[in-house]
Amino acid sequence: MSQPPDFRSLTILIVALLLLPVALFASQAKQSASVADAQDFFQKGQAALQSGNLDSAEKAFRRVLIADPNAGAAYANLGVISMRRKDWDAALKNLKKAEKLSPKTPGIRLNIALVKFRQENYREAIPYLQSVVRDDPNSTQAHYLLGLCQVFTLDYTAAANTLDRLWPQLSSDVMYLYVLGMAANRAGDKALDDKAMKQLVAVGDDSPELHLILGKSYLQHQEYDTALVQLQKTLAANATLPFLHFNLGLVYLELGELDRSEQEFRQDIAIEPDLADNYVQLGNLYLRSQKEADAEREFREALKRDPRQVSALFNLAKLYQQQQKFDQALKEIDVAVKLAPDSGKVHYLRAQILQHLGKNDDAKLEFASAKKLMDLQANKDREELEERYLPNPELKQSSPN
């Protein structure tokens, strides 16, 4: 309704009061029409979304918001559309608006957590997942994602406890059993580790997926020859299984067979061209061979697929530091610090680069930050040990409903 008129005379006041019921009636009629329009467009948007027509769905939900700017469900669905397009920033923006309008809807918070998971913001995803688990204790997906985020943030005891609660629902899933065993192993829970491994062998039934997971497990334990035997069994049964060639590349890299390692990463790229980890590992391989230009190219390829790939940024910064290209090194490490603010080694490298640039005061602050972060580690050697732990891209795509 318009702003109140200037009541400068009794006559104007009386006229305004006489007109008020008519204005209210017109406003109510308009509001009723808007609600009907919003409902109609929402139904059209839902139908388009279910059929996979994202453009039509987006147009419909935006029409809903024109009719009803406070429609939290419309913002939530716009967030889902952006998620399907892998436009994580747009998804987060819409989901945050939906959360503000519908704070009691666990599904919206779960989707926010999923976006942060896909962005590898695991620490930020955890509070959302904890709230979903609290409000919806039967959400298998929320529990599983919470366990994965705890693994990726090195909180293995919490991860093992979270994942163990899913045993009744997921004890026949080989990927679940693998990550449960890994969390239990690193948490020092031998009984749970043995339980997960025994069940893994029982449900795997000599499948290629089982041999892949066993190979990965032996790889994590640095038993490279045994890992190779398991992965070769997978290769014989299903040469196109996702992540098989990636893990074979890791084994050959650890065994020092660089040519075979390169071939395996290239084969995995042929199957999964957008997996940034392949390019990171090729970059590491070329660094070992002192092929700096090739290494730089591969790290850049990794960042094209995933601009948030901290390993690629860190290795580029280290490479530029060795080449005494300190300005370029600082540019890369600055991005890495924003993405991994809790990493002592990232802060330490930034401090070294700043020191080379003569920015001694800033370098001192960075060295202090690095020391503080390293001191906060539950085990002072954990970060050094983590460098020997192998990447697990399989887990980043593991999200049961």
N, C-alpha and C positions, 0 to 999 in steps of 0.2 A: 504494500500500500504506500501512497505518496507521503511525504513529510506533512505534519499537521500545519494547517494554514495559520497565518498571523492573526490572532484573535484581537483585532483592534476595535471591534464594535460588537454589540449584542446581536445585531442583525446577521453579521457574518457567522457568528457562533451558531445561531439557530439554523441557518441554511446548511452549515456543515453537518450539524446533528441530523437534520432531515435527510441529507444525502448519504449518511454513514451506512444505514442498512443496505442501500443499493450497492454501495462500494463493496461491502462485505460479501454480499451475495455474488457479485461479479468475481471477486477474488476466490471465493469458494468454488465457483463453477470452473474457473481457470485451473485451480489446484486439482480438482477432480479429473479434469481432462488431462492434466500433466501426469497424474498417477496412472491413468489408463494408458497413456502413451508410453510411459516408462515400463509398465508391465508388458506391453505388446513388444517393444523393442528388446526387452530382456529375454523374452521367450524366443524371439528370432535369433538373438545373439547366442543363446544356449544351443539352439539347433545347429547353427553354423559352426560353433565350436566343436560340437560332438561329431560333425561330419568332416572336420579338419579344414574348413574354409576360414582361415584365420583373418583374412582381410575383411570379409563380410561380417564376421563376428566382432572384430574391432569397431567397425562403423556402427553396428547396432548398439554396442555397449557405450560408445561415446554419445549416441543419441539418448540413451538412458540418462546419462549424466547431464545432458542439456535439460531434460525434463525434471530430473531429480539429482541435484549436485551432491546430495548426501547418501547416495546409493553405494554403500560399502561393497555390496556383492558385485557391482559393475566394476569397481576398481580391482577387486580380487580377480575377476575373470580377465581383465586387461593384463594383470600381472601374469596369469597363466599363459595368455597368448604370447607375451614377451618371453616367458620361460621356454615355450616351445620353439621360439625363434632363436633361443640362446642369447637374447639381448638382456643380460643379467642386470645391467644398470637400470634400464627402463622397467624391468620386472620389479626390482626392489623399490623403485619410486612409487609404482602403483600399489604394491602390496603394503607399503608403509602407510599410504593414505587409507587403504582398506582396514588396516589394523587400528588406525585412529578412530575410524567410524564404527568398527565392529570389534572392540578389544576382547570380547569374550568368545571369539570364534577360533578354536584351536587350529583349524585347517589353514587359516591365513598365516598363523605363526609358523606352522610346519612348512609352508611354502617359502616363507622368508628364510627359514633355516636351510631349506634345499638350495635356494639361490646362493646363500653364503657358503654352503658346502661346495657348490659348483665353482664358486670364485676362490675356493680354498681358504676362505676365512673361517677356519674350523673353530677357533677360539670364540669368535663372535656368534657362531651358530649354536654353541652349547647352551647359553641361557634360554634361547627360544625353544630348543628341544626339551630342556628340563621342564619348562612350563607346559609344553604339550603333553609330556609324559605324566605330569602331575594332574592335568585336567582330563586326560584321556589315557588311563593306564593300559588299555588294551591295544594301543597303537604300536603294532610291531615295527612299522617303518620308523617311527620316532625313536623307539628304543635302539634300533639297529644303527641309525644315523648318529645317535648320541654316542654309542660305543665306538663307531668309526672315528668320530671327531676326537674322542678321548685318546684313541690310538695315535692319531696324527699330531696331537698336542703332547704326546709322550706320557700321558697319565694312564699307565698300563693297568694299575690296580683297579682304578675306577672303571676302565674299559672292560676288564675281565668280569667285574661284578655286574656291569650293565648287560653285557652280552650273555652271561650265564643265565640271566633271567629269561632269555628267549629260547632256552633249550627245548621246552615242550613244543614250540611252534616251528623251530628251524633246524632241529638236530638231523634232518635228512638233507640239508643244503651244504654242499661241499665248501662253498666260499665262506659261509658262516662259520663252519667248523675250522677252516684255515685261520680266519682272523681271530676267532676265539682262542685257538691254540697259540697263536703268535702273541696275543695280549697276555695270556696266562704264563707263557714262557718268560716274557720280559718282566712280568710282575713277580716271578719266582714262585708261582703256584704250580708245582710239578704235578700234583694230583689232577688239577683241571686240565693242564697241558696233555697229560697222558690220556685222560678221558676223551678229549677232543680228537687226538690223533687216532685212538682206537676206533672211535665212531666214524672218523673220516675214512679209514680203510674199510670199515664194514659197509658203509653206504656207497662208497665209490664204485665197488663191483668191477674193478679192473677197467674202468672207463678211461678214455683219454683225458677227461677233466680231472680224474683222480691223479693220474700220473703227472699232469701239469702242476697241480697243487703240491704233490709230494716233491716234485723237482724244485719248485719254488721254496718249499720249506727247507730242503737240504741246502739250497743256495743261500738262504738266510743264515744257516748254521755254518756256512763256509766249507761245506763238504761238496766241493765242485765236481769231483768225478762221479759221486753217487747221484748228484743232481743231473748230470749229463745223461746218465743211464735212464733216469725217469723221463726226462724231456725227449729223449730219442724214442722211447716207447710211445709217447704222445704223437711225435712226428710220424711214426709208422701208421698210427691209427687215424689221425686227422691232422694233416699238414696245414690246414687253414684255420685252426682253432685260434681265436683271439689271444694275443699276448704270448703265444708259444715262441715265435721267432724273437720277440723282444727278450724273453728270458734266456733263450739259447744265446743271444748276443751277449747278455750279461755273463753267462758262464764262460764263453770263449774269451771275453774281455778279461775276466779274472784269471783264466788259464794262460793269458799272454798270447793267445792265437788271434792276433788283431785282424788279419785278413778275413778269417771265418766269422769273427765277431761283426765286422763291417757288413759282410754278406747277409747275416741274419737280421741286422737292423734294417737293411735295405728291403729285405723281404717283408718285414713287418710293416714298413712304410707303404709297400704296395697293397697291403691288406687294410691298414689303418693310417691313411696319409695325414690325418689331423692329430695324431698322438704326439704331443710335444716332447714327451720323454725320449722317444726314438732319436730325435735330433740332438737333445742334450747329451745322450750317451755317445752319439757319433762325434760330437764336439769333444767329449772327454777322451775318446779314442784317438782323435787327431792330435790332441794336446800331448798324449803319450808318445806319439810319433813325431812330435815337434813340427807338425804341419799347422802353423798358427793361422794362416789365412783360411784353411779349410775349417778349422775349429771355429773361428769367428763366424764364418758363413752358416755353420750348422746351429750355433747358438742363436743367430738372427732368425733362422728358420723356425726354431723352437718358439721364439717370442712372437712370430707372426701367428702361430697357432694358439699361443697362450701368453698374452702380455704380462701375466702375473707369475710367470715361471721364474721363481727366485733363483734356482740353480743356474739357469742360463744367464741371468743378470749378474750373479756373483762371479761366475766363471769369466764372463766378459770383462768385468771390472778387474779381476785378477790378471787376465791376459793383457789388458791395457796398462796395468801397473808395471808388469814385467817389460812391456815395450816402452815404458816411461811416457806414455800418453796419459798423463795424470788428470787432465781436464775431462777426457772421455771416460776415464775410470771413475771419476767422481760422479759423473752423470748417471752411470749405470748403478753404482752402489747406493746413490741417493734413492733411487726407485726401490731397490732391494730392501733398504731400511724401512721404507714406508710399508712394504708388504710383509716384512718379517721383523717387526720392531723388538721381538723378544729373543732374537738370535745374537748370541755373543760374538760368534765368528764374523757375522755381517758387520756389526759395529766395530770390531777390531780391524777388519780390512779397511773400513772407512777412515778410521783413525790413522792408519798407516798412509793412506792416500793423502789425507789432509796434511800430514807431516811433510810428505814430499812436496806439497804445494806451498810450504812455508806458513801454513795456517796453524801455528803451534797452539794457540789458545783453544781453538775448536778441536784440535787433535787431542789435547789433554782431556777435554770433556768426553770425547768419544772413547778414549782408553778407559776412563772411569766408568762409563756406561757399560762397556764390554766386560770389565772386571766384575761389576755388580751383577750383571746377568749370569756370568759364569759361576759366581759365588752362590747364586740362587738355585743352581742346579742341585737336585736331590743327590746326585752323584757327580763329583767334580769332573769325572772323566766322561760323563754321559755324552756331551756334545761331540767329543772326539770319537767315541764309539758309534754315535749316530751316523757319522760319515761313512762307516763301513756297512751300515744297514742299507739294503737295496731299495730302489723305488718300487712302489706298489700301485701302478696305475689301475690294476684290476679292481682294487678296493674303491677307487674314486667313481667307478661306474657300477658299483654294487649297492643297490638300494631296493630291497624287497618291499612290496606293498603290504 
